[in-house]
Amino acid sequence: MPASLSVPTLSQVKTLDTGYLREAAEYWTHTANLWAQAFAEVHARISTPGGTPWWGQAAAAAQERAYLDLVRVRKASDQLQEAASLAIRGDEQLQACRQGVLEAVHEAHAEGFEVGELYSVTDHSYGGSAEFRAARQVHAQGHASFIRHRLGTLMATDHQLTTNITAATYGIGSLNFPEAPNPDDTIVDDDKHDTVQPVDHTVKHDGGPGVLEDEPWHYPWDPPPPPDSAPGGGRWDIDRDHPYPSGPGGGPPTGPITQPKPWRKDFSESPVTGPTSGLQDVVATPPNGWGVQPAWTMQEEYRFRLVGEGFDGASDHIRWIQRDGNWYQATWVGYDFEAEHVTALVPHNSAGGYMPVIRDQNHWNPIGIKDIYGIQVDNPRLPLYLPNPFGDQYELPTNRPRVVASP
């Protein structure tokens, strides 16, 4: 029964069919599962097309794009699953409310009253004393009031269900996957011949099996982060004290290699704290039909602090870097972050005399780099700043969330 200001007639209540809710729930569940499965499969296979590892600038861009698309789809899928749950519960609730109205009507009939299409209750019996007739009239009014009470519950439940499903599916109709800019293939400082290749891989230039490669990366400083991290989540540390000669064909060394050992440095006694994002609306202010801002809005802000760094020994956190004819090992030093998430209930208009309700200041919790990027996917109005041990910070600009894929 679609939400409406009009009151349904008794005949409409009797024939109320909520099967459309069950059908919608089935469709939303199927769509959510299909979206999640399809995009998860793309994300899982993007780094090994045809079963062959793919690396390079275009590979990193493709992984980033696949992960960002997956994040968007997962959020939309969760919304559809929530809408499906609401529809299933709504079907049960509406049928229970419908039954409540019909039971109230049946009780009136059982006492000899007639219930009209618009729920008027009349007594067609005759005879009896004046006191008896007055009592019957009171009973009729009581039945009418009870029936309308049950009807009001039905209408309120229907309206609330429509509101909840609309809120749960908000934004799905405008879900899109904007085209990402093509990676910049410009070779920087080509005369330095700095190339980056994964450890223990032989690069094939003859089209044979091996590692897929784009044009070799040329970087004056660091290569991109590993697939399980993201910009601002750490840095490459190059072991310049131990150069290695080139391997066969000018590739990475193949002789005995000393593997770097894991390590960690703790900053918890004197963490490095980045700037705050400032309070931003959790969601855009919804229109309420009158063009007036709601009395209260929910806002949030984030700060991040660096409490440690280290190399975990993972094989994909080690790379070879070629510089000036020699090869050097580079290890990924990941940063350990904590987040402060402040929420504020901010008054406006008629509530302007109240103080904002602010929570969770100076409450810090561990957070991973992917979760940090996920925050900005959920609320792109937030500018986020990631500190590093050198007193600088990496900024995630607003309205352009980026996420680098996990392996």
Sequence and secondary structure as in RCSB ss.txt:
>XXXX:A:sequence
MPASLSVPTLSQVKTLDTGYLREAAEYWTHTANLWAQAFAEVHARISTPGGTPWWGQAAAAAQERAYLDLVRVRK
ASDQLQEAASLAIRGDEQLQACRQGVLEAVHEAHAEGFEVGELYSVTDHSYGGSAEFRAARQVHAQGHASFIRHR
LGTLMATDHQLTTNITAATYGIGSLNFPEAPNPDDTIVDDDKHDTVQPVDHTVKHDGGPGVLEDEPWHYPWDPPP
PPDSAPGGGRWDIDRDHPYPSGPGGGPPTGPITQPKPWRKDFSESPVTGPTSGLQDVVATPPNGWGVQPAWTMQE
EYRFRLVGEGFDGASDHIRWIQRDGNWYQATWVGYDFEAEHVTALVPHNSAGGYMPVIRDQNHWNPIGIKDIYGI
QVDNPRLPLYLPNPFGDQYELPTNRPRVVASP
>XXXX:A:secstr
    SS   HHHHHT   HHHHHHHHHHHHHHHHHHHHHHHHHHHTTSGGGS EESHHHHHHHHHHHHHHHHHHH
HHHHHHHHHHHHHHHHHHHHHHHHHHHHHHHHHHHTTEEE TT  EEE      HHHHHHHHHHHHHHHHHHHHH
HHHHHHHHHHHHHHHHHHTTTGGG             SSGGG  EEEETT  B SSS SSBEE S    SS    
 TT  TTSEEEEE TTS B   GGG S  S       EEEE TTS EE      EESS     SSS   SEEEEE
EEEEEEEEEEE   GGGEEEEEETTEEEEEEEEEEEEEEEEEEEEEE GGGTTS  EEE TT EEEE HHHHHHH
HHH TT  EEEE TTS EEEE TT        
